């Protein structure tokens, strides 16, 4: 089974970077790699991965600080971020979650556990993405219902208002089918 969620793996240690990347690649994930915080941020902006596995210790910037930057960027804040650490500092998990990380993973861990954790994060990300899409659909339908409920409005005005709203909602199959039917009736 191929996993379509792209995963950005960020680690300053080439051996660790290679091991994590290989485990995910072997599990069917598309893997992007970065060895520095600067490269990671640039790749995230360019490729918009669904998941970012980010080591706390990076050569050019603290991984927690990079997580904060990712989560505060409007184009990246929906990326799921897991911070990986050897777990040496007792207060580290609190700092990780204060940075809005989605997961904290202590290393070492088996390839199987790594893949299962990434799979769980990908599943959660898909559910969140689906929820965002349903909210957009509901907002569009609410706008259409507000037009229909207007006082003293003719059928032609209702239909024209709905057609004006549809380009923004064209990506939703249920609404697209209704528009195709409307176009065929003309």
N, C-alpha and C positions, 0 to 999 in steps of 0.2 A: 504494500500500500504506500503510495507516494503522498507525502505531506506537502501541501502547497504553501504553507506559511513560511516566508523567508525569515531566517534567524540570523541576526548579527552577533557574532561572538567576538568579545573584546578582551584581550589578555596580553600583557607585556611579556610574558614568558612564552617563547616560541613552542616549547614542548607541550605546555598546557593548552595553548591555542590550537595546536595541531590535534591533540587528543580529543578535545571537546568537539572540534569541527568534524573530525572523522566519525565520532560516535553519532552525531546528528546526521551527517551525510549518509552514513550506512543505514540510518533509520528512515531515509527518504526525504530529508529536509533540504531545501535550498539554503546553503550556508554562505554568509558573507563574513569576512574576517577583518579585524583591525587590531593593531598592536599598540596604538596610542589613543588618548582621549580625542585629540584633534582629528585623527583619521576616522575614529568612530563617529564623531559628531557629523563630519562631512559625509560619510557613507550613509548615516541615518537620514540626513536631509535629502540626499540624492535618491536613495532606494526605498525609503519608508518601510522598514521591516516591521512585521507584526510583533516580533519578539526580539529583545536585546538581552544577551547574557553578558554581564559586565563585571569584570574583576574589580574588587575594591582597590587593589594596589596596581596603579598604572605608572609608567615612567614619567609622564608629563603632567598629570593631574590626578587628584584623588577621584576614585570611581564614584564616591558618594556625591561629590560636587558635580561630576558629569551627569549623574542621574538627575540632580536638581535642574540642570540646564535643559536636559531632554524633556523633563516633565513640565517645564515652564515655557517651552517652545510651542506655540499654537499648532504647528504642523506635525509635531512629534508627540504631544502629550498623551495621545491614545495608544502609543506603543507600550506593550507590556515589557517591564524591565525587571530582571532578576539580577541581584548583586551576588556575586560569588566571593567567598572569603575562606581563609584558613580558620577563621573564627577565633583568633587569638585575643581580641579585646572583648571584655564582657559587655561593654556598653554599645558595641558595634551594631547589633540588631536594631536597637532603638534609633540610632542615627540613620540606618538604612531606611526604615519605614518613615522617619521624619522627612526624608528626601523624596517621598512618594513612590518608592519602589514597590513593585507588586509582589515580590518574592525575595527571600533571603535563603541562600543555599550555602551550607558549609561544605568545604572540600577537605579531604578527598571523598568522592562518592563513586559508585559503580556506574558504568555506562548505562546499564538498565535503568537505574534510578534517575539518572540525568534525562534520559529519553522520556521516561514516564512523567517527570516534572514538566518538561517542555511540552509534552502532549497535553497535560492538564492546563497549562497556561494558554496554549493555542486554543483549546476548547473554550476556555473562559473568554478569550479575546473574540472568538467567533460569536458567542452569545451576546457579548456587549455590542459588537458591530451590528448584529441583527436587531437588537433592541433600539439602537440609534436609528436604523432604517425604519423600523415600525413607528417610531416617534415622528419622523419626517412625514411618513404617510398619513398619520393621524392629523398632523398639523395641516397638511394639504386638504384632507377631507373636511376638517373643521372650517377652513377658509371657504370651501365650496358650499358647505351647509349654511354659512353666514350669508352668502349671496342668495341662496334659495329662500331663506327666511326673511329677506327684505320686504318691507311693506310696499304695496302698489308697484310691483315690478312685473314687467311682462315676461312671457316665456322667452321671447327673443333676447331680452336683456339678461335673463338668467343664463341662457345657453352661451351668449357671448362672453359673459363674465367667467363662466366655467372654462370655456376655450382659452381665455386669456391666462387662467391659472395653470392650465395643463402643461405648457412647455417646461416649467420647473418640476413638474411631477411626472414627466414622460417616462422616467426610469422605472416607475412602478407598474408592473404588469396589469394589475386590476384596473388602474385608471387608463392605461394605454389601450386596453381592449374597449373600454367605454368610448374613448375618443375615436377609435377606428370605426366603431358602429355609428357614431355621430357623423363622421365624414362620409360614410357609405349612404346615409339617409339623405344627404344633401343633393 
